[in-house]
Each structure stands twice: as C-alpha cells, then as structure tokens.
Amino acid sequence: MLQVGPDIGLAVECVASIRPADRAAKSEPAIERVTFAAKLYAFHLHLRAAAEVVIEIGYAVEIRAPLAVAVLPLDVATHCHSEPSDNLLASHLGVEPETFDIAPALEAIGAYAARDAAVRTVLPEYDDRWKMKLAISGGSEGAINRFRLVARSPDGAMHERELRLHEYLTIVAATSYKQRLRKTIEYFHADRLHYAVVGTPNRLEYDQGFFVKNGDGSADVKPIAHLYKTQVYAMARHLGLPDRVCEAQPTTDTYSLEQGQDEFYFALPYRSMDLALWALEHGVEAGELAKALDITPVQAAAVYEDIARKRRTTRPLHLRPLLLGTVPSVDAAT
C-alpha cells in the first residue's frame, strides 16, 4: 500500500493501489506460521460468490496447501442468488465443490417459522410465496439506525413496513442460523480431513462487525481481514478471476429478495465506505471526506459517527469468552 499523508485526494490512490503480487507474497509466511502452529496442512473454506473467496482459494490451492475442499451450503428455500458465480469460480480454479442443501435442516430447527412469524407481526398477509429483505436507514443522516421490512407479494407489488426492535432482532437471529449451519458443515469437513478453516471477512466487514459470531465470523485463518474490499477486488483481478466474479456487487446472500450490503448494513457503497474508514483512521476531517465523496460535511460527519457506533455495538463479536479465573497453562499458549 502507498504511504500517504492525511490528504483525501491521495486516499483514493492508497485504497485502490494494492500491489497484489507483493501482498500475496507477504502473506505466505503468516499462513505458514498458522498452519504449523495448528499442525494442519491444508485449508477448507466455504465457497461463495463474493470476490473475497479467491484470496483464500488462491492461498490454499496456489501457495501453501496440497489440497483444498470448497463446500457450498445452499439455502434453497430462501432462493439465494450466488450459485452460478460460485460454480463459475470453482470451475475456473479447478476446485470441485461439494453442495449441500441446508434448507431441510433450517426448516427442522425452526429458522423459517421464527422469521416468518416475526414478519407477519407487521405484514400479516406474508406467506412463503412472498420474497423479502431488510433495509437500513438513518445512520448516514446522523440519526439512529432503523430497519424496515421490504417485501414483494406474488403479484409483484412491493410493500414496506417499519420494524420494531423485537421483530428485527428475531428476523436477524433466525437468519443467523444459516451462517452458523454453514460453518458447522465447514468444520465437519475440516475435522475429518485435519484441515484449517479459512474465513472471508475483509477489513470493512471485520472492523464494522458485519459477521455472525460462531457463524461466518469463525475461522482458523482470516487472510484478508486487513484488506479493504477495494483491495480484495484488485487481488481478484491480479489472480485472474473471471470478470463476472470481479465485477459482482457485494450482497448479503441472506434474504430472498436481492440485496446489497450497503442497503442492509453499511451507510454507503463499499468503495465509499472503504474511503471513509481509511479517512477516519488517518484523521481526515469530515469536510475533506465530504469533498471526496460529493456529500455534505454533515453527512460525512454522520458516516464517521456511524462507523464509530458500529465499532462500539459490535465489539462483543470480537471478544474471547470471559473467564472468572486464569488458566496459566492455556493462557501462555495463546
């Protein structure tokens, strides 16, 4: 990455210029240390459409591991939208994915029932023929973030409803079942093959707590948690990923209606969020950020506050379990 001062014009160059070959080379020793410490000699990962996964597959297949297994757990009942790109990516890299339909398990543990019951408290006519998603608003305007339900009926009509806190939390908790079940499948294969599990959060997601604890937030190695999403896309192009993957817009891959990450969680699209995060960490004034993003200084200050608020509220996701006493033999090893 370029060494630059707190000049917002140079921040664009800083975030976008990754020197992918250098970044990949510098990552090899760190990955080698992890695999040695864990006494594991290959990587296992969950294949998904996002460009992030190329970095993990690139490390696992091209750099360190003798074998990589990509698992593609699908929630067929929710009609998520990434499967074609997932298969394209697997084919391009010569990885044979194992596909699992996790819909029956989600049905059995009540994930869909809990989600749909919460939706019907604000939209009584909702049933399994409808499609839905959640949308966020408020943070980029300096207000408290609030969520609303967006649903499409079988006749194509769109419906929006404000969500109370209880219903919102229930829907998110129910959909988090999916992330945790996916991770359970990954660790099953990692355990039986004596592999390490690789996680896919980029810097923006990791910093802002955009992951499910004990779900997609769990991994033995997180090779790109220090990279901005803009940099991840640069790495994808450097490693020769298909254009369809490199140009794909980030999605939550969670709800039945297509949805961008900015619509569900972040205040701005990822390129702008990368820049805002970099600017905040480098002490750039909100007014300078506003000029770079073509927004008002008030909006820029609100984006800064939204970043800080998310850091505070998602801090527990990063914490290790709290112990009431010390265990020196274990603490010394970690």
TANOR-V158721 format. One record per backbone hydrogen bond with DSSP energy under -1.0 kcal/mol. CO is the residue of the C=O (numbers start at 1). NH is the residue of the N-H. If there is no record, write none. Layout:
BEGIN
<<CO:NH> <CO:NH>>
END
This chain:
BEGIN
<<5:7> <7:11> <10:14> <11:15> <12:16> <13:17> <19:23> <20:24> <21:25> <22:26> <23:27> <27:31> <28:32> <29:33> <30:34> <31:35> <32:36> <33:37> <34:38> <35:40> <42:196> <44:198> <45:71> <50:53> <51:54> <52:55> <53:57> <54:58> <55:59> <56:60> <57:61> <58:62> <59:63> <59:64> <69:45> <70:98> <71:47> <72:100> <74:76> <74:102> <75:78> <76:79> <82:86> <83:87> <84:88> <85:89> <86:90> <87:91> <88:92> <89:93> <90:95> <98:72> <100:74> <102:106> <103:107> <104:108> <105:109> <106:111> <107:110> <110:114> <111:115> <112:116> <113:117> <114:118> <115:119> <116:120> <119:122> <119:123> <123:126> <127:130> <131:152> <132:257> <133:150> <135:148> <137:146> <138:141> <138:143> <139:142> <146:137> <147:163> <148:135> <149:161> <150:133> <151:159> <152:131> <153:156> <157:153> <159:151> <161:149> <164:168> <165:169> <166:170> <167:171> <168:172> <169:173> <170:174> <171:175> <172:176> <175:178> <176:180> <177:181> <178:182> <179:183> <180:184> <181:185> <182:186> <183:187> <184:188> <185:189> <186:190> <187:191> <188:192> <189:193> <190:195> <196:44> <197:220> <197:221> <202:206> <203:207> <204:208> <205:210> <209:211> <212:215> <212:217> <215:218> <221:199> <222:225> <224:227> <227:203> <228:232> <229:233> <230:234> <231:235> <232:236> <233:237> <234:238> <235:239> <236:241> <237:240> <242:246> <243:247> <250:261> <259:252> <260:264> <261:265> <261:266> <263:136> <269:273> <270:274> <271:275> <272:276> <273:277> <274:278> <275:279> <276:280> <277:281> <278:282> <279:284> <280:283> <285:289> <286:290> <287:291> <288:292> <289:293> <290:294> <290:295> <296:300> <297:301> <298:302> <299:303> <300:304> <301:305> <302:306> <303:307> <304:308> <305:309> <306:310> <307:311> <308:312> <309:313> <310:314> <314:317> <315:318> <327:330> <327:331> <328:332>>
END
